[in-house]
Amino acid sequence: MNLSLVLTVIADDKPGIVEQLSAVITRNQGNWLESRMASLAGKFAGILHITVEDSHADGLLADLATLSGKGIEVRAEHGNVPHGKTVHLTLSLVGNDRPGIVREVSQVLAGLNVNVLELTTDCSAAEMSAVPLFRADAELEVPADFDQQTLATAIESISNELMVDITLH
């Protein structure tokens, strides 16, 4: 039987991290299914979903632990299969940067029982001025009967400076 694992990885950013990680997974008969990885502020961070036969799981976990000696910290958790009928939405917002935007938006999402599947944020100067603009793109999971307008109204109520776009997919 296959065991589903979600791994989180953090290390000082340098060449070869993905190679070392993939070598351990392959050596233990694991299958790399999906991942999200990035370099931020000099650190490499990643999350990945793998499967491995039960008979190879202990060896895989032991080998992953040895990567710590190379400066690569890996944490493994058992993966879960989501239940219930849901739909996915894409949320994009742009506004003048200020402290607290992520907190305020996440409070609205949590209050409406919206699950954040993926979140990407960025802050950069506006094209016509030096004013920093905050951008966020998120993939959200909501119940099938969820009212998208309720979400748009709630997020827009945070600030009239935030431009919001919500798309069903």
DSSP file (Angstrom, degrees, kcal/mol; ACC not computed):
  #  RESIDUE AA STRUCTURE BP1 BP2  ACC     N-H-->O    O-->H-N    N-H-->O    O-->H-N    TCO  KAPPA ALPHA  PHI   PSI    X-CA   Y-CA   Z-CA
    1    1 A M              0   0    0      0, 0.0    53,-2.5     0, 0.0     2,-0.3   0.000 360.0 360.0 360.0 141.8    0.0    0.0    0.0
    2    2 A N  E     -A   53   0A   0     51,-0.2     2,-0.5    52,-0.1    51,-0.2  -0.639 360.0-147.4 -84.8 138.7    1.2    3.5   -0.8
    3    3 A L  E     -A   52   0A   0     49,-3.4    49,-1.8    -2,-0.3     2,-0.5  -0.898  10.8-140.6-103.2 131.8    1.7    6.0    2.0
    4    4 A S  E     -A   51   0A   0     -2,-0.5    75,-2.7    75,-0.2     2,-0.4  -0.830  25.0-178.2 -94.8 125.7    1.0    9.7    1.2
    5    5 A L  E     -AB  50  78A   0     45,-2.9    45,-2.7    -2,-0.5     2,-0.5  -0.962  20.9-154.0-126.4 142.4    3.5   12.1    2.7
    6    6 A V  E     -AB  49  77A   0     71,-3.2    71,-2.1    -2,-0.4     2,-0.4  -0.976  19.9-163.2-111.0 124.2    3.8   15.9    2.7
    7    7 A L  E     -AB  48  76A   0     41,-3.1    41,-2.5    -2,-0.5     2,-0.4  -0.878   8.8-160.1-109.3 138.0    7.3   17.1    3.2
    8    8 A T  E     -AB  47  75A   0     67,-2.5    67,-2.4    -2,-0.4     2,-0.4  -0.952  14.5-168.6-112.5 141.7    8.4   20.6    4.2
    9    9 A V  E     +AB  46  74A   0     37,-2.8    37,-2.4    -2,-0.4     2,-0.3  -0.979  11.9 173.5-132.8 137.6   12.0   21.6    3.5
   10   10 A I  E     +AB  45  73A   0     63,-2.0    63,-2.6    -2,-0.4     2,-0.3  -0.988  14.7 141.2-144.4 140.3   14.1   24.6    4.6
   11   11 A A  E     -AB  44  72A   0     33,-1.9    33,-3.3    -2,-0.3     2,-0.2  -0.976  58.8 -77.0-162.1 162.4   17.8   25.3    4.0
   12   12 A D  E     -A   43   0A   0     59,-0.5    31,-0.3    -2,-0.3     2,-0.2  -0.558  67.2-100.1 -62.8 135.2   20.2   28.1    3.3
   13   13 A D        +     0   0    0     29,-2.4    -1,-0.1    -2,-0.2    26,-0.0  -0.421  67.3 132.7 -67.9 127.9   19.8   28.6   -0.5
   14   14 A K    >   -     0   0    0     -2,-0.2     3,-1.0    -3,-0.0    -3,-0.0  -0.957  59.5 -78.2-164.3 159.0   22.5   26.9   -2.6
   15   15 A P  T 3  S+     0   0    0      0, 0.0     0, 0.0     0, 0.0     0, 0.0  -0.326 106.1  35.2 -62.8 145.8   22.7   24.7   -5.6
   16   16 A G  T 3> S+     0   0    0      4,-0.0     4,-2.5     3,-0.0     5,-0.2   0.348  73.2 115.1  99.3  -5.1   21.9   21.0   -5.2
   17   17 A I  H <> S+     0   0    0     -3,-1.0     4,-2.4     1,-0.2     5,-0.2   0.955  82.7  44.0 -63.6 -49.2   19.1   21.0   -2.6
   18   18 A V  H  > S+     0   0    0      1,-0.2     4,-2.9     2,-0.2     5,-0.2   0.889 113.2  53.0 -63.6 -38.3   16.5   19.6   -4.9
   19   19 A E  H  > S+     0   0    0      2,-0.2     4,-2.3     1,-0.2    -1,-0.2   0.932 110.3  46.6 -62.6 -45.9   18.9   17.1   -6.3
   20   20 A Q  H  X S+     0   0    0     -4,-2.5     4,-1.8     2,-0.2    -2,-0.2   0.914 115.0  46.9 -63.2 -42.7   19.8   15.8   -2.8
   21   21 A L  H  X S+     0   0    0     -4,-2.4     4,-2.1    -5,-0.2    -2,-0.2   0.932 113.5  47.2 -64.3 -46.9   16.2   15.6   -1.8
   22   22 A S  H  X S+     0   0    0     -4,-2.9     4,-2.7     1,-0.2     5,-0.2   0.845 108.3  56.6 -66.5 -32.8   15.1   13.8   -5.0
   23   23 A A  H  X S+     0   0    0     -4,-2.3     4,-2.7    -5,-0.2    -1,-0.2   0.920 108.1  47.1 -63.7 -43.4   18.0   11.4   -4.7
   24   24 A V  H  X S+     0   0    0     -4,-1.8     4,-1.2     2,-0.2    -2,-0.2   0.922 114.0  47.7 -63.4 -44.0   16.8   10.3   -1.2
   25   25 A I  H  <>S+     0   0    0     -4,-2.1     5,-3.1     1,-0.2     3,-0.4   0.938 115.4  44.2 -63.7 -47.2   13.2    9.9   -2.4
   26   26 A T  H ><5S+     0   0    0     -4,-2.7     3,-2.1     1,-0.2    -2,-0.2   0.909 108.5  57.0 -64.8 -43.1   14.2    7.9   -5.5
   27   27 A R  H 3<5S+     0   0    0     -4,-2.7    -1,-0.2     1,-0.3    -2,-0.2   0.799 109.5  47.3 -58.6 -28.9   16.6    5.7   -3.6
   28   28 A N  T 3<5S-     0   0    0     -4,-1.2    -1,-0.3    -3,-0.4    25,-0.2   0.098 121.5-105.9-102.3  21.6   13.8    4.7   -1.3
   29   29 A Q  T < 5 +     0   0    0     -3,-2.1    24,-0.4     1,-0.2    -3,-0.2   0.732  68.6 153.5  64.7  25.2   11.3    4.0   -4.1
   30   30 A G      < -     0   0    0     -5,-3.1     2,-0.5    -6,-0.2    22,-0.2  -0.455  38.7-138.1 -82.4 159.1    9.3    7.2   -3.5
   31   31 A N  E     -C   51   0A   0     20,-3.0    20,-1.9    -2,-0.1     2,-0.6  -0.975   8.3-142.4-122.4 118.3    7.4    9.0   -6.1
   32   32 A W  E     +C   50   0A   0     -2,-0.5    18,-0.2    18,-0.2     3,-0.1  -0.698  27.3 170.3 -79.8 114.4    7.5   12.9   -6.2
   33   33 A L  E     -     0   0A   0     16,-2.6     2,-0.3    -2,-0.6    17,-0.2   0.905  55.4 -16.0 -96.1 -52.0    4.0   14.0   -7.2
   34   34 A E  E     +C   49   0A   0     15,-1.4    15,-3.1     2,-0.0    -1,-0.3  -0.991  59.5 176.3-154.7 156.4    3.8   17.8   -6.7
   35   35 A S  E     -C   48   0A   0     -2,-0.3     2,-0.4    13,-0.2    13,-0.2  -0.993  22.1-151.7-158.6 161.0    5.7   20.6   -5.1
   36   36 A R  E     +C   47   0A   0     11,-2.4    11,-2.3    -2,-0.3     2,-0.3  -0.981  28.9 169.4-135.0 124.3    6.0   24.3   -4.5
   37   37 A M  E     +C   46   0A   0     -2,-0.4     2,-0.3     9,-0.2     9,-0.2  -0.981   3.2 163.5-139.7 148.9    9.5   25.7   -3.9
   38   38 A A  E     -C   45   0A   0      7,-2.6     7,-2.9    -2,-0.3     2,-0.5  -0.991  34.1-123.3-158.6 159.9   11.0   29.1   -3.7
   39   39 A S  E     +C   44   0A   0     -2,-0.3     2,-0.4     5,-0.2     5,-0.2  -0.960  34.9 172.2-108.4 124.2   14.0   31.1   -2.6
   40   40 A L  E >   -C   43   0A   0      3,-2.8     3,-2.2    -2,-0.5   -27,-0.1  -0.995  64.1 -16.5-136.0 127.3   13.2   33.9   -0.2
   41   41 A A  T 3  S-     0   0    0     -2,-0.4     3,-0.1     1,-0.3    -1,-0.1   0.839 128.5 -49.1  50.5  41.0   15.6   36.1    1.8
   42   42 A G  T 3  S+     0   0    0      1,-0.3   -29,-2.4   -30,-0.1     2,-0.4   0.500 118.0 107.8  81.4   2.9   18.5   33.7    1.2
   43   43 A K  E <   -AC  12  40A   0     -3,-2.2    -3,-2.8   -31,-0.3     2,-0.5  -0.899  61.6-140.6-113.7 144.4   16.6   30.7    2.3
   44   44 A F  E     +AC  11  39A   0    -33,-3.3   -33,-1.9    -2,-0.4     2,-0.4  -0.903  27.3 179.5 -98.2 127.8   15.2   27.8    0.1
   45   45 A A  E     +AC  10  38A   0     -7,-2.9    -7,-2.6    -2,-0.5     2,-0.3  -0.985   4.0 165.1-131.5 142.7   11.8   26.7    1.3
   46   46 A G  E     -AC   9  37A   0    -37,-2.4   -37,-2.8    -2,-0.4     2,-0.4  -0.994  24.6-159.0-153.4 159.0    9.6   24.0   -0.2
   47   47 A I  E     +AC   8  36A   0    -11,-2.3   -11,-2.4    -2,-0.3     2,-0.3  -0.994  23.3 176.5-136.2 134.4    6.6   21.8    0.3
   48   48 A L  E     -AC   7  35A   0    -41,-2.5   -41,-3.1    -2,-0.4     2,-0.5  -0.987  25.4-139.1-143.5 152.5    6.1   18.6   -1.6
   49   49 A H  E     +AC   6  34A   0    -15,-3.1   -16,-2.6    -2,-0.3   -15,-1.4  -0.941  31.9 166.0-110.5 125.0    3.7   15.7   -1.9
   50   50 A I  E     -AC   5  32A   0    -45,-2.7   -45,-2.9    -2,-0.5     2,-0.3  -0.888  23.8-145.6-131.3 163.0    5.2   12.2   -2.3
   51   51 A T  E     +AC   4  31A   0    -20,-1.9   -20,-3.0    -2,-0.3     2,-0.3  -0.955  17.6 176.1-125.4 153.0    4.1    8.6   -2.1
   52   52 A V  E     -A    3   0A   0    -49,-1.8   -49,-3.4    -2,-0.3   -22,-0.2  -0.985  37.6 -99.6-151.7 144.3    6.1    5.7   -1.0
   53   53 A E  E >>  -A    2   0A   0    -24,-0.4     3,-2.1    -2,-0.3     4,-0.8  -0.391  36.4-118.9 -61.3 141.9    5.3    2.0   -0.4
   54   54 A D  H >> S+     0   0    0    -53,-2.5     3,-0.9     1,-0.3     4,-0.6   0.859 113.5  60.8 -50.0 -38.9    4.7    1.2    3.3
   55   55 A S  H 34 S+     0   0    0      1,-0.2    -1,-0.3   -54,-0.2     4,-0.2   0.689 110.6  39.6 -67.5 -17.5    7.7   -1.2    3.2
   56   56 A H  H <> S+     0   0    0     -3,-2.1     4,-2.3     2,-0.1    -1,-0.2   0.453  90.4  92.4-106.4  -4.1   10.1    1.7    2.2
   57   57 A A  H <X S+     0   0    0     -3,-0.9     4,-2.7    -4,-0.8     5,-0.2   0.904  83.8  49.8 -62.7 -45.6    8.6    4.4    4.4
   58   58 A D  H  X S+     0   0    0     -4,-0.6     4,-2.2     1,-0.2    -1,-0.2   0.911 112.8  47.6 -62.3 -41.8   10.9    3.9    7.5
   59   59 A G  H  > S+     0   0    0     -4,-0.2     4,-2.5     2,-0.2    -1,-0.2   0.899 111.9  50.6 -64.4 -40.8   14.0    3.9    5.3
   60   60 A L  H  X S+     0   0    0     -4,-2.3     4,-2.6     2,-0.2    -2,-0.2   0.942 111.1  47.4 -61.9 -48.0   12.9    7.0    3.5
   61   61 A L  H  X S+     0   0    0     -4,-2.7     4,-1.7     1,-0.2    -1,-0.2   0.884 112.6  49.8 -63.0 -38.6   12.2    8.9    6.8
   62   62 A A  H  X S+     0   0    0     -4,-2.2     4,-1.1    -5,-0.2    -1,-0.2   0.920 112.4  47.1 -65.6 -43.4   15.6    7.8    8.2
   63   63 A D  H  X S+     0   0    0     -4,-2.5     4,-0.6     1,-0.2     3,-0.4   0.880 109.3  53.8 -67.0 -37.5   17.4    9.0    5.0
   64   64 A L  H >< S+     0   0    0     -4,-2.6     3,-1.1     1,-0.2     4,-0.3   0.887 104.1  56.7 -62.1 -37.4   15.5   12.3    5.0
   65   65 A A  H >< S+     0   0    0     -4,-1.7     3,-1.3     1,-0.3     4,-0.3   0.816  97.5  62.4 -63.9 -30.1   16.6   12.9    8.6
   66   66 A T  H >< S+     0   0    0     -4,-1.1     3,-1.2    -3,-0.4     4,-0.3   0.721  86.2  74.1 -69.7 -19.1   20.3   12.5    7.5
   67   67 A L  G X<>S+     0   0    0     -3,-1.1     5,-2.2    -4,-0.6     3,-1.7   0.738  79.0  75.3 -65.0 -20.6   19.9   15.6    5.3
   68   68 A S  G X 5S+     0   0    0     -3,-1.3     3,-1.9    -4,-0.3    -1,-0.3   0.862  86.9  60.5 -57.8 -36.0   19.9   17.7    8.4
   69   69 A G  G < 5S+     0   0    0     -3,-1.2    -1,-0.3    -4,-0.3    -2,-0.2   0.673 103.9  50.8 -65.7 -16.4   23.7   17.1    8.6
   70   70 A K  G < 5S-     0   0    0     -3,-1.7    -1,-0.3    -4,-0.3    -2,-0.2   0.231 127.3 -99.6-102.7  10.5   23.9   18.8    5.2
   71   71 A G  T < 5S+     0   0    0     -3,-1.9     2,-0.6     1,-0.2   -59,-0.5   0.626  86.9 123.7  83.6  13.4   21.9   21.8    6.4
   72   72 A I  E   < -B   11   0A   0     -5,-2.2     2,-0.5   -61,-0.1    -2,-0.2  -0.921  46.0-159.2-111.8 110.1   18.6   20.7    4.9
   73   73 A E  E     -B   10   0A   0    -63,-2.6   -63,-2.0    -2,-0.6     2,-0.4  -0.775  12.4-176.5 -92.0 126.2   15.8   20.4    7.4
   74   74 A V  E     -B    9   0A   0     -2,-0.5     2,-0.4   -65,-0.2   -65,-0.2  -0.979   9.8-170.3-126.3 133.7   12.9   18.1    6.3
   75   75 A R  E     -B    8   0A   0    -67,-2.4   -67,-2.5    -2,-0.4     2,-0.4  -0.985  10.1-156.6-121.6 134.5    9.7   17.5    8.2
   76   76 A A  E     +B    7   0A   0     -2,-0.4     2,-0.3   -69,-0.2   -69,-0.2  -0.912  12.9 176.0-115.3 137.9    7.3   14.8    7.1
   77   77 A E  E     -B    6   0A   0    -71,-2.1   -71,-3.2    -2,-0.4     2,-0.2  -0.977  37.8-102.6-134.1 148.1    3.6   14.5    7.8
   78   78 A H  E     -B    5   0A   0     -2,-0.3   -73,-0.3   -73,-0.2     2,-0.1  -0.529  41.2-125.2 -68.9 134.3    1.0   12.0    6.6
   79   79 A G        -     0   0    0    -75,-2.7     2,-0.3    -2,-0.2   -75,-0.2  -0.463  20.3-147.8 -79.6 153.8   -1.1   13.4    3.8
   80   80 A N        -     0   0    0     -2,-0.1   -75,-0.0   -75,-0.0    -1,-0.0  -0.912  11.6-127.8-121.1 149.0   -4.9   13.5    4.0
   81   81 A V        -     0   0    0     -2,-0.3    -2,-0.0     1,-0.0     0, 0.0  -0.858  33.2-120.7 -94.5 125.0   -7.5   13.2    1.2
   82   82 A P        -     0   0    0      0, 0.0     2,-0.3     0, 0.0    -1,-0.0  -0.299  27.1-152.7 -65.9 150.1  -10.0   16.1    1.3
   83   83 A H        +     0   0    0      2,-0.1     2,-0.0     0, 0.0     0, 0.0  -0.870  46.6  41.5-121.4 155.3  -13.7   15.3    1.8
   84   84 A G  S    S-     0   0    0     -2,-0.3     2,-0.6     2,-0.0     0, 0.0   0.039  88.7 -67.2  94.9 157.4  -16.9   17.1    0.8
   85   85 A K        +     0   0    0     -2,-0.0    59,-1.4     2,-0.0     2,-0.3  -0.729  63.7 159.3 -87.1 120.5  -18.0   18.9   -2.4
   86   86 A T  E     -D  143   0B   0     -2,-0.6     2,-0.3    57,-0.2    58,-0.0  -0.873  28.2-146.0-134.2 166.2  -16.0   22.1   -2.9
   87   87 A V  E     -D  142   0B   0     55,-2.5    55,-2.6    -2,-0.3     2,-0.4  -0.914  19.8-123.7-128.2 160.2  -15.1   24.5   -5.7
   88   88 A H  E     -D  141   0B   0     -2,-0.3    81,-2.5    53,-0.2     2,-0.3  -0.855  22.5-170.9-107.9 141.1  -12.0   26.5   -6.3
   89   89 A L  E     -DE 140 168B   0     51,-2.2    51,-3.3    -2,-0.4     2,-0.5  -0.924  16.8-138.4-123.5 151.1  -11.8   30.3   -6.7
   90   90 A T  E     -DE 139 167B   0     77,-3.0    77,-2.4    -2,-0.3     2,-0.5  -0.958  18.8-165.3-108.4 128.8   -9.0   32.5   -7.7
   91   91 A L  E     +DE 138 166B   0     47,-2.8    47,-2.8    -2,-0.5     2,-0.4  -0.959   8.3 178.8-114.9 127.4   -8.6   35.7   -5.7
   92   92 A S  E     +DE 137 165B   0     73,-2.6    73,-2.5    -2,-0.5     2,-0.3  -0.994   5.4 173.7-125.5 134.6   -6.4   38.6   -6.9
   93   93 A L  E     -DE 136 164B   0     43,-2.4    43,-2.3    -2,-0.4     2,-0.4  -0.998  10.8-174.5-142.1 149.3   -6.0   41.9   -5.1
   94   94 A V  E     +DE 135 163B   0     69,-1.7    69,-3.1    -2,-0.3     2,-0.3  -0.996  20.6 138.5-138.4 138.8   -3.9   45.0   -5.5
   95   95 A G  E     -D  134   0B   0     39,-2.0    39,-3.5    -2,-0.4    67,-0.2  -0.982  57.8 -63.5-168.1 168.0   -3.6   48.0   -3.2
   96   96 A N  E     -D  133   0B   0     65,-0.3    37,-0.2    -2,-0.3     2,-0.1  -0.394  64.8-108.6 -58.7 133.8   -1.3   50.5   -1.7
   97   97 A D        +     0   0    0     35,-2.7    -1,-0.1    27,-0.1    26,-0.0  -0.386  53.3 147.6 -70.0 142.6    1.0   48.6    0.7
   98   98 A R    >   -     0   0    0     -2,-0.1     3,-1.1    -3,-0.1     2,-0.0  -0.946  52.7 -80.2-163.5 156.9    0.6   49.0    4.4
   99   99 A P  T 3  S+     0   0    0      0, 0.0     0, 0.0     0, 0.0     0, 0.0  -0.357 107.7  28.8 -62.0 140.7    1.1   46.8    7.4
  100  100 A G  T 3> S+     0   0    0     -2,-0.0     4,-2.6     3,-0.0     5,-0.2   0.395  72.8 121.0  98.1  -2.2   -1.7   44.3    8.2
  101  101 A I  H <> S+     0   0    0     -3,-1.1     4,-2.8     1,-0.2     5,-0.3   0.950  80.5  46.1 -61.8 -48.2   -3.2   43.6    4.7
  102  102 A V  H  > S+     0   0    0      1,-0.2     4,-2.8     2,-0.2     5,-0.2   0.918 113.6  50.2 -61.1 -42.2   -2.5   39.8    4.9
  103  103 A R  H  > S+     0   0    0      2,-0.2     4,-2.0     1,-0.2    -1,-0.2   0.933 112.6  46.0 -60.0 -46.9   -3.9   39.7    8.5
  104  104 A E  H  X S+     0   0    0     -4,-2.6     4,-1.8     2,-0.2    -2,-0.2   0.917 115.3  45.5 -65.7 -43.8   -7.1   41.6    7.5
  105  105 A V  H  X S+     0   0    0     -4,-2.8     4,-2.5    -5,-0.2    -1,-0.2   0.918 112.7  51.0 -65.8 -42.7   -7.7   39.5    4.4
  106  106 A S  H  X S+     0   0    0     -4,-2.8     4,-2.7    -5,-0.3     5,-0.2   0.845 106.8  54.8 -66.2 -32.0   -7.0   36.2    6.2
  107  107 A Q  H  X S+     0   0    0     -4,-2.0     4,-2.4    -5,-0.2    -1,-0.2   0.924 109.4  47.3 -63.5 -43.5   -9.4   37.2    9.0
  108  108 A V  H  X S+     0   0    0     -4,-1.8     4,-1.4     2,-0.2    -2,-0.2   0.939 113.4  48.1 -61.9 -47.0  -12.2   37.7    6.4
  109  109 A L  H  <>S+     0   0    0     -4,-2.5     5,-2.9     1,-0.2     3,-0.5   0.932 113.7  46.0 -61.2 -46.9  -11.4   34.4    4.7
  110  110 A A  H ><5S+     0   0    0     -4,-2.7     3,-1.6     1,-0.2    -1,-0.2   0.897 109.3  55.7 -63.3 -39.8  -11.3   32.5    8.0
  111  111 A G  H 3<5S+     0   0    0     -4,-2.4    -1,-0.2     1,-0.3    -2,-0.2   0.773 110.4  45.2 -64.4 -25.9  -14.6   34.1    9.1
  112  112 A L  T 3<5S-     0   0    0     -4,-1.4    -1,-0.3    -3,-0.5    -2,-0.2   0.287 116.9-113.8 -98.0   8.4  -16.3   32.9    5.9
  113  113 A N  T < 5 +     0   0    0     -3,-1.6     2,-0.5     1,-0.2    -3,-0.2   0.871  61.3 158.2  60.7  39.6  -14.8   29.4    6.3
  114  114 A V      < -     0   0    0     -5,-2.9     2,-0.5    -6,-0.1    -1,-0.2  -0.831  34.1-141.4 -96.7 130.1  -12.7   29.8    3.1
  115  115 A N  E     -F  141   0B   0     26,-2.5    26,-2.7    -2,-0.5     2,-0.7  -0.796   7.4-139.8 -94.4 128.8   -9.6   27.6    2.8
  116  116 A V  E     +F  140   0B   0     -2,-0.5    24,-0.2    24,-0.2     3,-0.1  -0.796  24.2 173.8 -88.0 114.8   -6.4   29.0    1.4
  117  117 A L  E    S+     0   0B   0     22,-2.8     2,-0.3    -2,-0.7    23,-0.2   0.826  70.6   2.8 -87.7 -36.9   -4.9   26.4   -0.9
  118  118 A E  E     -F  139   0B   0     21,-1.6    21,-2.3     2,-0.0     2,-0.4  -0.985  63.2-172.1-152.5 139.8   -2.1   28.6   -2.3
  119  119 A L  E     -F  138   0B   0     -2,-0.3     2,-0.4    19,-0.2    19,-0.2  -0.990   3.4-180.0-139.1 127.4   -1.0   32.2   -1.6
  120  120 A T  E     -F  137   0B   0     17,-2.8    17,-2.6    -2,-0.4     2,-0.3  -0.996  10.2-178.8-125.5 128.9    1.5   34.3   -3.4
  121  121 A T  E     +F  136   0B   0     -2,-0.4     2,-0.3    15,-0.2    15,-0.2  -0.906   4.5 174.7-127.0 156.5    2.3   37.9   -2.4
  122  122 A D  E     -F  135   0B   0     13,-2.2    13,-2.9    -2,-0.3     2,-0.4  -0.987  17.3-153.5-155.6 151.8    4.6   40.6   -3.7
  123  123 A C  E     +F  134   0B   0     -2,-0.3     2,-0.3    11,-0.2    11,-0.2  -0.991  29.8 150.4-131.4 124.4    5.3   44.2   -3.0
  124  124 A S  E     -F  133   0B   0      9,-2.1     9,-3.9    -2,-0.4   -27,-0.1  -0.963  48.2 -83.1-149.2 163.9    6.7   46.5   -5.7
  125  125 A A  E     -F  132   0B   0     -2,-0.3     5,-0.1     7,-0.3     6,-0.1  -0.423  48.5-109.5 -70.6 141.1    6.7   50.1   -6.8
  126  126 A A        -     0   0    0      5,-2.4     3,-0.5    -2,-0.1    -1,-0.1  -0.348  27.4-117.6 -65.3 151.9    3.8   51.3   -8.9
  127  127 A E  S    S+     0   0    0      1,-0.2    -1,-0.1     3,-0.1    -2,-0.1   0.875 110.5  36.4 -62.1 -40.0    4.6   52.0  -12.5
  128  128 A M  S    S+     0   0    0      3,-0.1     2,-0.3     2,-0.0    -1,-0.2   0.497 126.7  19.8 -95.5  -4.4    3.8   55.8  -12.4
  129  129 A S  S    S-     0   0    0     -3,-0.5     0, 0.0     2,-0.2     0, 0.0  -0.912  77.3-107.5-151.5 176.4    5.0   56.5   -8.9
  130  130 A A  S    S+     0   0    0     -2,-0.3    -3,-0.1    -5,-0.1    -2,-0.0   0.327  73.6 127.0 -92.2   7.6    7.3   55.2   -6.2
  131  131 A V        -     0   0    0     -6,-0.1    -5,-2.4     1,-0.1     2,-0.3  -0.497  65.2-121.0 -67.5 125.5    4.3   54.2   -4.1
  132  132 A P  E     - F   0 125B   0      0, 0.0   -35,-2.7     0, 0.0     2,-0.4  -0.512  25.8-153.9 -71.3 132.6    4.7   50.5   -3.1
  133  133 A L  E     -DF  96 124B   0     -9,-3.9    -9,-2.1    -2,-0.3     2,-0.5  -0.894   3.9-144.5-107.5 136.3    1.9   48.3   -4.2
  134  134 A F  E     -DF  95 123B   0    -39,-3.5   -39,-2.0    -2,-0.4     2,-0.4  -0.846  18.8-172.7 -97.3 132.7    0.9   45.1   -2.5
  135  135 A R  E     -DF  94 122B   0    -13,-2.9   -13,-2.2    -2,-0.5     2,-0.4  -0.975   5.1-178.9-125.9 141.3   -0.3   42.3   -4.7
  136  136 A A  E     -DF  93 121B   0    -43,-2.3   -43,-2.4    -2,-0.4     2,-0.4  -0.999   7.9-173.8-139.2 138.2   -1.8   38.9   -3.6
  137  137 A D  E     +DF  92 120B   0    -17,-2.6   -17,-2.8    -2,-0.4     2,-0.4  -1.000  15.9 176.5-128.3 130.4   -3.0   36.0   -5.7
  138  138 A A  E     -DF  91 119B   0    -47,-2.8   -47,-2.8    -2,-0.4     2,-0.6  -0.984  28.8-143.9-137.0 144.5   -4.6   33.1   -3.9
  139  139 A E  E     -DF  90 118B   0    -21,-2.3   -22,-2.8    -2,-0.4   -21,-1.6  -0.949  32.6-167.7-102.3 125.8   -6.3   29.9   -4.8
  140  140 A L  E     -DF  89 116B   0    -51,-3.3   -51,-2.2    -2,-0.6     2,-0.5  -0.816  17.9-147.3-117.9 152.8   -9.2   29.3   -2.5
  141  141 A E  E     +DF  88 115B   0    -26,-2.7   -26,-2.5    -2,-0.3   -53,-0.2  -0.985  26.0 168.6-120.2 127.6  -11.4   26.3   -1.7
  142  142 A V  E     -D   87   0B   0    -55,-2.6   -55,-2.5    -2,-0.5   -28,-0.1  -0.910  42.5 -83.7-133.7 159.3  -15.0   27.0   -0.7
  143  143 A P  E >   -D   86   0B   0      0, 0.0     3,-2.0     0, 0.0   -57,-0.2  -0.288  46.6-110.6 -58.5 151.4  -18.2   24.9   -0.3
  144  144 A A  T 3  S+     0   0    0    -59,-1.4   -58,-0.1     1,-0.3   -56,-0.0   0.782 117.9  49.9 -57.6 -29.7  -20.1   24.3   -3.5
  145  145 A D  T 3  S+     0   0    0      2,-0.1    -1,-0.3   -58,-0.0     2,-0.1   0.189  82.0 137.4 -95.9  17.8  -22.9   26.6   -2.5
  146  146 A F    <   -     0   0    0     -3,-2.0     2,-0.8     1,-0.1    -4,-0.1  -0.369  54.8-128.5 -69.1 140.4  -20.7   29.5   -1.5
  147  147 A D    >>  -     0   0    0      1,-0.2     4,-1.1    -2,-0.1     3,-0.6  -0.812  15.9-164.7 -92.2 107.9  -21.8   33.0   -2.5
  148  148 A Q  H 3> S+     0   0    0     -2,-0.8     4,-2.4     1,-0.2     5,-0.2   0.827  86.4  61.3 -62.3 -33.3  -18.8   34.7   -4.2
  149  149 A Q  H 3> S+     0   0    0      1,-0.2     4,-2.7     2,-0.2    -1,-0.2   0.864  98.5  57.1 -64.4 -34.8  -20.3   38.1   -3.9
  150  150 A T  H <> S+     0   0    0     -3,-0.6     4,-2.2     2,-0.2    -1,-0.2   0.914 108.7  47.0 -59.8 -42.5  -20.2   37.8   -0.1
  151  151 A L  H  X S+     0   0    0     -4,-1.1     4,-2.5     2,-0.2     5,-0.3   0.940 112.3  48.5 -64.5 -48.2  -16.5   37.2   -0.3
  152  152 A A  H  X S+     0   0    0     -4,-2.4     4,-2.6     1,-0.2     5,-0.2   0.923 113.3  47.4 -59.5 -45.4  -15.9   40.2   -2.7
  153  153 A T  H  X S+     0   0    0     -4,-2.7     4,-1.5     1,-0.2    -1,-0.2   0.907 111.7  50.6 -62.9 -42.6  -17.9   42.5   -0.5
  154  154 A A  H  < S+     0   0    0     -4,-2.2     4,-0.4    -5,-0.2    -1,-0.2   0.904 113.9  43.5 -64.7 -42.0  -16.2   41.4    2.7
  155  155 A I  H >X S+     0   0    0     -4,-2.5     3,-1.4     1,-0.2     4,-0.6   0.909 112.2  52.5 -71.6 -40.9  -12.7   41.9    1.2
  156  156 A E  H 3< S+     0   0    0     -4,-2.6     3,-0.5     1,-0.3     6,-0.2   0.787 100.1  64.4 -64.3 -25.6  -13.6   45.2   -0.4
  157  157 A S  T 3< S+     0   0    0     -4,-1.5    -1,-0.3     1,-0.2    -2,-0.2   0.681  87.0  72.0 -72.3 -15.9  -14.9   46.4    3.0
  158  158 A I  T <4 S-     0   0    0     -3,-1.4     2,-0.3    -4,-0.4    -1,-0.2   0.931 121.8 -17.0 -61.6 -45.2  -11.3   46.1    4.4
  159  159 A S    ><  -     0   0    0     -4,-0.6     3,-1.3    -3,-0.5    -1,-0.3  -0.951  49.8-136.0-161.8 138.5  -10.3   49.2    2.4
  160  160 A N  T 3  S+     0   0    0     -2,-0.3    -3,-0.1     1,-0.2    -4,-0.1   0.521 104.3  69.1 -75.3  -1.7  -11.6   51.1   -0.6
  161  161 A E  T 3  S+     0   0    0    -65,-0.1     2,-0.5    -5,-0.1   -65,-0.3   0.544  79.5  92.7 -89.5  -8.9   -8.0   51.1   -1.9
  162  162 A L    <   -     0   0    0     -3,-1.3     2,-0.5    -6,-0.2   -67,-0.2  -0.748  63.6-153.4 -90.0 128.0   -8.0   47.4   -2.6
  163  163 A M  E     -E   94   0B   0    -69,-3.1   -69,-1.7    -2,-0.5     2,-0.4  -0.888  18.9-164.0 -97.4 128.3   -9.0   46.2   -6.1
  164  164 A V  E     -E   93   0B   0     -2,-0.5     2,-0.4   -71,-0.2   -71,-0.2  -0.920  16.7-178.4-121.3 137.2  -10.4   42.7   -5.9
  165  165 A D  E     -E   92   0B   0    -73,-2.5   -73,-2.6    -2,-0.4     2,-0.4  -0.990   5.8-173.8-133.0 125.5  -11.0   40.1   -8.7
  166  166 A I  E     -E   91   0B   0     -2,-0.4     2,-0.4   -75,-0.2   -75,-0.2  -0.980   4.1-176.1-122.3 129.3  -12.6   36.7   -7.9
  167  167 A T  E     -E   90   0B   0    -77,-2.4   -77,-3.0    -2,-0.4     2,-0.4  -0.986  20.0-136.2-128.9 133.8  -12.8   34.0  -10.5
  168  168 A L  E      E   89   0B   0     -2,-0.4   -79,-0.2   -79,-0.2    -2,-0.0  -0.689 360.0 360.0 -83.0 136.4  -14.5   30.6  -10.3
  169  169 A H              0   0    0    -81,-2.5   -80,-0.2    -2,-0.4    -1,-0.1   0.330 360.0 360.0-147.4 360.0  -12.5   27.7  -11.8
